[in-house]
Every structure is written in C-alpha cells, then in structure tokens.
Amino acid sequence: MKWQTEEMLETSARLLRLLSLLQLPRDWSGADLAERLEVSTRTVRNDIERLRQLGYPVHATRGTTGGYRLGAGASLPPLLLDDEEAVAVTIGLRTAAGGGIAGVEETSLRALTKLEQVLPNRLRRRVNALQAYTVVVPGDGTSPRVDAETLTAIAASCRDHERLRFDYRDHNHGDSRRAVEPYRLVNWGRRWYLVAFDTDRCAWRTFRVDRITPKTSTGPRFTPRELPQDLTDRVTRGVSAAAWRFRASVTVHAPAEFLSARIPPAAGTVEAIDDTTCVLHTGADTPEALAINIGQLGMHGIDFTVDDPPELVELLRSLADRYLRAIAGATRTNTPTTEA
C-alpha cells in the first residue's frame, strides 16, 4: 500500500508539472516534455490522456513542427500560477473590485475570495501588506463608471470590423444617434474612449464610452481604413474637445518639457510657446474639478496665469480670498519639511 500511495503522489505531482508546461504559449513535442519531466514519451502520452479525462483540452498535431498545446475548452479548468503571477492577479482583482467599470465588482470579489483562500502564507502576507499600507483616496464623484457589457460589445465590434450604432449624450446633455466604424478603445485615467470613423460625418471622432448606449444589433462588416499616423495626438485633441464640459488654456511660466514631466497625460496637453513658457490645455466636467487640476501646478512651485473660463476665474478668486483669510494673523514658524 505504501508504494502505491507514493506512486500516486508522484503521478499527481508530474501531472501538475506537465499542466504547468502546457499552459505556456507554445507547442511541446513529446520528446521535449519527456526530457523536462524525466520520463519516457509513453508516460507523457498516458499523462496527456489523464489530463484530457480531467477536462483539460490538450490538442495534438502531427508532423515535424507539431506537438501538444493546451486549448480552450467548454469550461474553465483550474489554472496554475507561479508566485509572481498569483500576486499580480490578486492585486488586479482587488483594484477591479473597487474600480470604475460597473458590473465587475461582485465577480472580481468572488474570484478574489477564491484565490486568497488558496494563497500560501508567504504570498498572502505580501498581498495583505500592500492593502494594509495603501491609502485609497476617494474620488470626487466626477469619474464616470463604465458598463462592462458596453466595453466588451464595443471591443467585439472593433475586432470583427462591424459597424456600431448607438445613442450618444454629449457634455451639454444633447442626444444624437451615431453610426460609426469602431477601431480602438482608449483607457485614459479613469475614463474610456472609443476612436471611430463617423460614417455620417465622414470624419474621425472620439467618444466617451460612459455616454454611449449601444443598439442591440451591430451593423454590417466594413473594410478597415488606415488609422491616422497621429492617432495618439488625435485622441488627445478629441478628448480635450469632446470630453470636458469646462475647458481652459492656462499660460504656464515654465518650459514645456518641465511641465510635461510633472503632470499626468490625462491632465491635458502641453503646447510650447518659447523656452520658458507653455500653454496647458486642460478641462473637467465642473469648475471645482478644473480648479483641483490646475492647483497641482502651484503644488509643483510653478507660476501660471488663468484668463478663462469666467466660472474658473471667479472660483480661483474666491479660493484665494478664503486661503488668505485662513492665514490672517498667523506668524511664520519653522515646520518640518515633508518629502514627496
């Protein structure tokens, strides 16, 4: 009985090693697998058959370039993850559980619970340390939530080159019906955008996904057009023009390279004026959110000038008066310096 138990354990361990190899994106010959597992090719064939009986779809192709590969089946079999992969997946699931894509929080939390139950203590300690010593800053309520089904439907239309029809609500709350050729989804900050060719307007357009309501059926297939070479700049300009209800062009008294290195891309675009001056084209859905974005310039010790929009100018003037009243009568004292 003892030798039978040892043989079963050895076979189980070998099956796990074999499954781990097959999950790599490549074809394995029987000889290669036999060499890696230190067994005969006959044993490899028997182990492949055992995996198939357990529900793993192991495909085999003949010929000099053939071999074994793990394919996609009707159901999801258990996956083998190494330490770094397990940590990465756990962190990703925790982020998704509290992220900006609606409809995936509960499923992410269920998957996270299952994964954390089987994490070894050494990995659980690493992941829990990250959670325990990370402070999550609540959003200001202006970041929209994107429906997961809408995202996947748009991505499928991009993949299959199918025209997409949807109702669209712009930043002025105006509604319109659109018919487009979808090409790319862009994730910028906490927002998602669709880059598409508007067939009615015969022009490239950028749409915010949270403002899209797709129709139930897609349109006919289309022949893909050549994407613009300046796609990144086009997306940036499109986002600046269409995504924000309030926009501002702020004159910044610093070189463009200096500013670009200190603000995130989602904050806006930087245009050089000369060696010491540039313009930040930025925006937000509310004057308050716009003031927060611009306020980061002052936190970096950068001087700037704001001339418009009037709502922003008035808000900054009110904030300046409030800050001055806050320090009225205060005396200068030496305080510890906080390192960023």
BELLIN-V627174 format. One record per backbone hydrogen bond with DSSP energy under -1.0 kcal/mol. NH is the residue of the N-H (numbers start at 1). CO is the residue of the C=O. If there is no record, write none. Layout:
# BELLIN-V627174
nh={NH/NH}
co={CO/CO}
This chain:
# BELLIN-V627174
nh={5/6/7/8/9/10/11/12/13/14/15/16/17/18/19/20/21/22/23/24/26/28/33/34/35/36/37/38/39/44/45/46/47/48/49/50/51/52/53/54/55/56/58/59/61/66/68/69/71/86/87/88/89/90/91/92/93/94/95/96/97/99/102/104/108/109/110/111/112/113/114/115/116/117/124/125/126/127/128/129/130/131/132/133/134/146/148/151/152/153/154/155/156/157/158/159/160/162/163/164/166/167/168/169/170/173/176/178/180/181/183/184/186/188/191/193/194/195/196/197/198/199/202/203/205/207/209/211/212/213/215/219/222/231/234/235/236/237/238/239/240/241/242/243/246/248/250/251/252/253/254/259/260/261/262/267/268/269/271/273/274/278/279/280/281/282/284/290/291/292/293/294/295/297/299/300/301/302/305/313/314/315/316/317/318/319/320/321/322/323/324/325/326/327/330}
co={1/2/3/4/5/6/7/8/9/10/11/12/13/14/15/16/17/18/19/21/24/68/29/30/31/32/33/34/34/40/41/42/43/44/45/46/47/48/49/50/52/51/56/69/67/63/28/59/57/82/83/84/85/86/87/88/89/90/91/92/93/96/146/101/104/105/106/107/108/109/110/111/112/113/120/121/122/123/124/125/126/127/128/129/131/100/102/147/148/149/150/151/152/153/154/155/156/157/220/180/178/213/176/211/174/170/168/166/164/197/195/195/193/191/188/186/207/184/205/181/203/179/198/198/196/194/192/208/209/167/165/163/161/228/230/231/232/233/234/235/236/237/238/239/284/282/280/305/278/303/252/255/256/257/259/264/265/281/279/277/277/252/271/250/269/248/246/286/287/288/289/290/291/294/295/296/298/297/251/309/310/311/312/313/314/315/316/317/318/319/320/321/322/323/327}
